[in-house]
Amino acid sequence: MRHALHSLYKQAAELVVPPLSKSQFDEKRVITPKEFEIAGDFLTRVCPTWSWEKGDLKKQKTYLPSDKQYLVTRNVPCLQRACDIERDAEKSEFAIQGEDDWVATHRNVDAPSGGEVVPDMDIPGLDDSDEAPIAPPSSHSFSSSSTPPPSPRGPG
């Protein structure tokens, strides 16, 4: 239903509003049919997977050349095939045991014992406890010659 209304709107607008004749790319990020053709010619010249298509004669736009109605890409080289993705499915999202409504985004199956060990962490300020803030780990400590990074809250 919504698609049909949108198509009808586009058809009506195309009858009333002519295609752009002056470039408005800098202001509105829209291009003229001539700019589209130039960009498409460049794309097909530099990337051999892209090519121009004629399309359906009933849907051709008069302001574009009949053999350059739209661009299509084919035979794009893929470094990872579908079978590789399926094989890695065990690394995809999974529920964390013992946690309600928490999901991990991946699993490191190559780690020893089938997964990474992540210690529990208490984050001050997220609960009602009066604990002091956690000091930065020693690997992030600053020497006397370096200055600490600025506070995320800004100057004092």
N, C-alpha and C positions, 0 to 999 in steps of 0.2 A: 504494500500500500504506500509506504513512505517513498520507496524507490520510484513508483509510478508517478507520484506527485512531483518529486524532484525532476524526473525526466520531462514532465509536462512544463514545469517552470523553466527548465533550461531551453526547451524548444521555443517557448514564448519569448524569452530573453534574447535568444539568438536572432529572432525576427526583428526585434526592436533595436537592440544594441549592436552596432557594427563592430567588427574586429578592430583591435588597436591599430592605428596607423603611425602613431608616435610612441617611441620607447618610454616606458614608465618603470623600467627595471630598478633604477636607483631609488625612486620614491615608493613604489608599491610592490616591487618584486614580481611584476608581470611582464611578459615579453610579447612582441608583435609576432605575427605569423612568419614574417621574413627572418626575424631573429631566431625563431624556433627552427626554421629550415637551416640557417647557418650553423646553429649549435648542433643540430642533428647530423649535418654533413661532417662537421668536425668530429663528432662522437663516432660515426661509422668509419671515418678514416683512421682514427687512433685506436679504436677498440674493435677488432674484427668480429666480436660476438654480437655486436649491434648491427641492425640493418633496417632500412625503410620498408614499409609495407603499404600496399594500396588499400586494403580493407574492402568492406562491402560497398558496392557502388551507391546504394541507397543512403548510406551514412557519410559519404564523402563531403568534405567541406570545400566550398568553391574558392576560399581564400588560400588553400594549400594546393600545391601541385598534386595531380591525381596519383602519381607514383610515390608521394611522400606524405601520406596521411597520418601515419603514426610510426613510432619506433618500437622494435622488439629485440630482445636479446635471446640467443640460442647457444647451445653447446658451451655453456660457461664451465670452465674447469673447476672441479670441486676437490679440495684436499681431503675431505672427510666424507665418505659414502654413507648411505643409510644403514648398511649392515654394521658399520663401525659404531654408529650412534646407538643402534639397538643393543649391541654388545656392551656398551657403556651405560646401559639403562640402570644397572645396579648402583651406579654412582649418582643417580638423580635424586630428587627430593624424597625424604623419608621422615616419618614421625620420630621424635626423640623420646626414647623410653623414659617413663617416669615424669614426663612433663606434659601437662595438658595444653593442647592447642599450639604447640611449638613444632616447627618443621625445619630441618636442616636442608640447605640447598645442595649439598653434595656430600659424598662419602669418599674418604681416601682409602680405597681398597688395597693400595700398594704399601700402606704403612704397616709396621709390625703389629701382629695380633688383630689385623683386620680393621683398624681404625686409629684415629689419633686420640690421645688422652688429653682432655682439656680440664684443668682444675676448676673447681667451683670458685667463683669470685663474688665477694660482697662489694657492692658499689655504694659508697656513702652518699647520703642524700636521697636515696630512693626508698628508704624505709624510715621509720620513726626513731631509729636508734640515734644516740648522741656520740657516735664514733668520730674520731678525728679523720681528716682526709688521708688517703693512702699516699705515701711518698713515692716519687718516681723510682722505677727499678734502677739498680746500680749501673746498668749499661747505658742509661740515659742521664746519668749524673753529669754535672757541668764542672769543668776544671776552673781553677781560679782565673785563667786567662780568657775564658769564654764568657759570654753574657747569656743569661737564660732567655728563652723566647718570650715575646710579649704575652701578657695575660689575655685570655680570650675575652675577658670582660672590659678590656681597655685600660687606660691609665687610672690609677688609684682613685 
